[in-house]
Amino acid sequence: MVPQVAEKPKIDLIQEDVSLRSFTTWHVGGPARFFCQPKSTGQVKRAINFANEMGLDIKIIGNGSNLLVPDEGYDGLVIRLGSNLAETEINDRSINAAAGASLYKLADITNKAGSSCFNFLTGIPGTVGGGITMNAGAYGREISNYLKGVKYIDGQGEIHEYSHLPGSFDYRNSPFLDSEKIIVGAELKLDYTEDQPKMSEILESRRKKLPYSKPSAGSVFKNPTNCDKTAGELLDRAGAKGLTVGDAVVSHQHANFILNKGHATAKNIQNTIDILRNRVYKEFGVTLVTEVVVI
Ligand SMILES: Cc1cc2nc3c(=O)[nH]c(=O)nc-3n(C[C@H](O)[C@H](O)[C@H](O)COP(=O)(O)OP(=O)(O)OC[C@H]3O[C@@H](n4cnc5c(N)ncnc54)[C@H](O)[C@@H]3O)c2cc1C
């Protein structure tokens, strides 16, 4: 008898063996065995069905600005929700945004409608889906402060809507992180009473403080909760700035940023992370936890 081999269902949406390097802001990482960039919720559901039929694990990515993809890549299906699924619709009191809309676009169109409430997101190079998952924030504000509802798809392909969000959003954490829920859209409330600095001012001030000129994933470690110093301060005091492993280097401008000088591998970056964590533990007895997500 000829053994039965599960045949790959034909589906144009899905590509095979796609390098993830250009889909992360660190520009490192190996290939996804399967990859797709859906243009609609229907296509996301088709991609989930494909993965279920093939028995594949699924990983969702947005702009890859908080991700470390291993050099070996990902042996499953990567679904990227980016500019293909990025419509926004603004109403009087709220804005509906698809998961792939950029945080910059959210701030920009809200601004043009007369509210500065999302200006704090300027310069955070993520998507709405990634931003909600990471509870992105800056200057004392977080995106979850403005969430009215989230539309997501579960691992079986069923669509759900949270109108009352679960209360478990906190610093760089949300109920969507490490879950099988795939955010496809969100409703955010607009606040016209806020008077945040202009987007251009925020960008200028961030460019002075943060190293934007080389590939990075922003802050590598979360600020510790059991310490009065930020992760950046602890790393600076531990002499992290300039530490180099292969082509990965700790920024001289900000000790919590690891930069890719050109040809860094994920292993170079992971080794740097391990060295930094050990140094801070040895010097201060504080265990730093990564903010970046390793897939
Ligand atoms: C230069 C620079 C500066 C930064 N500054 C800040 C800052 O000031 N504040 C801040 O909070 N962050 C900052 N970041 C980090 C990063 O931009 C944010 O965490 C951002 O919200 C990540 O969004 P993303 O779309 O890139 O998500 P990704 O990096 O693609 O994914 C992050 C996580 O979200 C999950 N995910 C993504 N999309 C979805 C979805 N649709 N449904 C379910 N899960 C999803 C992924 O599986 C992963 O676990 C910075 C990064 C850089 C490079």
PDBQT file of the ligand as one rigid body, heavy atoms in Angstrom, charges set to zero:
ROOT
HETATM    1  C1  LIG A 301      13.231  52.640  17.061  1.00  0.00    +0.000 C 
HETATM    2  C2  LIG A 301      12.136  51.989  17.884  1.00  0.00    +0.000 A 
HETATM    3  C3  LIG A 301      11.520  52.713  18.899  1.00  0.00    +0.000 A 
HETATM    4  C4  LIG A 301      10.509  52.122  19.680  1.00  0.00    +0.000 A 
HETATM    5  N1  LIG A 301       9.924  52.872  20.660  1.00  0.00    +0.000 NA
HETATM    6  C5  LIG A 301       8.911  52.331  21.382  1.00  0.00    +0.000 A 
HETATM    7  C6  LIG A 301       8.234  53.108  22.405  1.00  0.00    +0.000 A 
HETATM    8  O1  LIG A 301       8.551  54.280  22.625  1.00  0.00    +0.000 OA
HETATM    9  N2  LIG A 301       7.234  52.508  23.083  1.00  0.00    +0.000 N 
HETATM   10  C7  LIG A 301       6.840  51.221  22.847  1.00  0.00    +0.000 A 
HETATM   11  O2  LIG A 301       5.892  50.747  23.490  1.00  0.00    +0.000 OA
HETATM   12  N3  LIG A 301       7.464  50.467  21.906  1.00  0.00    +0.000 NA
HETATM   13  C8  LIG A 301       8.479  50.981  21.172  1.00  0.00    +0.000 A 
HETATM   14  N4  LIG A 301       9.102  50.215  20.210  1.00  0.00    +0.000 N 
HETATM   15  C9  LIG A 301       8.752  48.790  20.059  1.00  0.00    +0.000 C 
HETATM   16  C10 LIG A 301       7.665  48.460  19.003  1.00  0.00    +0.000 C 
HETATM   17  O3  LIG A 301       7.641  49.430  17.981  1.00  0.00    +0.000 OA
HETATM   18  C11 LIG A 301       6.284  48.332  19.644  1.00  0.00    +0.000 C 
HETATM   19  O4  LIG A 301       6.259  47.290  20.600  1.00  0.00    +0.000 OA
HETATM   20  C12 LIG A 301       5.194  48.083  18.607  1.00  0.00    +0.000 C 
HETATM   21  O5  LIG A 301       3.945  48.196  19.219  1.00  0.00    +0.000 OA
HETATM   22  C13 LIG A 301       5.279  46.691  17.964  1.00  0.00    +0.000 C 
HETATM   23  O6  LIG A 301       4.372  46.651  16.887  1.00  0.00    +0.000 OA
HETATM   24  P1  LIG A 301       4.635  45.724  15.621  1.00  0.00    +0.000 P 
HETATM   25  O7  LIG A 301       3.490  45.867  14.686  1.00  0.00    +0.000 OA
HETATM   26  O8  LIG A 301       5.967  45.988  15.047  1.00  0.00    +0.000 OA
HETATM   27  O9  LIG A 301       4.591  44.290  16.298  1.00  0.00    +0.000 OA
HETATM   28  P2  LIG A 301       5.561  43.055  16.027  1.00  0.00    +0.000 P 
HETATM   29  O10 LIG A 301       6.937  43.397  16.465  1.00  0.00    +0.000 OA
HETATM   30  O11 LIG A 301       5.400  42.552  14.643  1.00  0.00    +0.000 OA
HETATM   31  O12 LIG A 301       4.954  41.986  17.039  1.00  0.00    +0.000 OA
HETATM   32  C14 LIG A 301       5.055  42.192  18.434  1.00  0.00    +0.000 C 
HETATM   33  C15 LIG A 301       4.171  41.165  19.152  1.00  0.00    +0.000 C 
HETATM   34  O13 LIG A 301       2.813  41.400  18.818  1.00  0.00    +0.000 OA
HETATM   35  C16 LIG A 301       2.226  40.230  18.190  1.00  0.00    +0.000 C 
HETATM   36  N5  LIG A 301       1.315  40.739  17.150  1.00  0.00    +0.000 N 
HETATM   37  C17 LIG A 301       1.596  41.631  16.169  1.00  0.00    +0.000 A 
HETATM   38  N6  LIG A 301       0.485  41.903  15.451  1.00  0.00    +0.000 NA
HETATM   39  C18 LIG A 301      -0.518  41.154  15.998  1.00  0.00    +0.000 A 
HETATM   40  C19 LIG A 301      -1.912  40.988  15.701  1.00  0.00    +0.000 A 
HETATM   41  N7  LIG A 301      -2.511  41.653  14.696  1.00  0.00    +0.000 N 
HETATM   42  N8  LIG A 301      -2.642  40.129  16.470  1.00  0.00    +0.000 NA
HETATM   43  C20 LIG A 301      -2.067  39.455  17.496  1.00  0.00    +0.000 A 
HETATM   44  N9  LIG A 301      -0.749  39.567  17.818  1.00  0.00    +0.000 NA
HETATM   45  C21 LIG A 301       0.006  40.411  17.081  1.00  0.00    +0.000 A 
HETATM   46  C22 LIG A 301       3.413  39.433  17.656  1.00  0.00    +0.000 C 
HETATM   47  O14 LIG A 301       3.091  38.061  17.558  1.00  0.00    +0.000 OA
HETATM   48  C23 LIG A 301       4.452  39.711  18.730  1.00  0.00    +0.000 C 
HETATM   49  O15 LIG A 301       4.217  38.879  19.845  1.00  0.00    +0.000 OA
HETATM   50  C24 LIG A 301      10.118  50.778  19.432  1.00  0.00    +0.000 A 
HETATM   51  C25 LIG A 301      10.744  50.060  18.400  1.00  0.00    +0.000 A 
HETATM   52  C26 LIG A 301      11.738  50.648  17.636  1.00  0.00    +0.000 A 
HETATM   53  C27 LIG A 301      12.395  49.860  16.528  1.00  0.00    +0.000 C 
ENDROOT
TORSDOF 0
